[in-house]
Amino acid sequence: MKFVSVGLGNAFIDLGVFNGLYLIWPTKDVGQLVVYNTLAVGSAILNSYFWNTRWTFRDRVRHKGSGASRQRVMFLVQSVGNIVVNDLILGFIAPAILHLHAMPIYMANNIAKLLAMFLASLTSFLMMKLVVFI
């Protein structure tokens, strides 16, 4: 439940930053959407690190020694993986949704964003539970 709570906060930040950037600088360019997505996911990852190390996995976090360094490196690795998965899914799915369904571009981008968030979050959870905070 703690991971879900942190995840909901991350989703709020992720969607907020993504849509905020899109509203300020609307674009049809998928490359620009991927940039917005990277910034949004990065913001959510910072929030995730803060709350997961201080609350969700507090009893598994190492603060000193080689174990602490290993956890930080593994968190960074899973974070980069999260961004890559997120960006790839968004970059491929957003144009496909737009071309397959008659809907506003804003809606197509958000459907793709939600799908990317779900799949990347699942990957992230498994990495943190099984690899990072062991």
Secondary structure, 3 states (H helix, E strand, C coil): CHHHHHHHHHHHHHHHHHHHHHHHCCCCCHHHHHHHHHHHHHHHHHHHHHHHHHHHCHHHCCCCHHHHHHHHHHHHHHHHHHHHHHHHHHHHHHHHHHHHCCCCHHHHHHHHHHHHHHHHHHHHHHHHHHHHCC
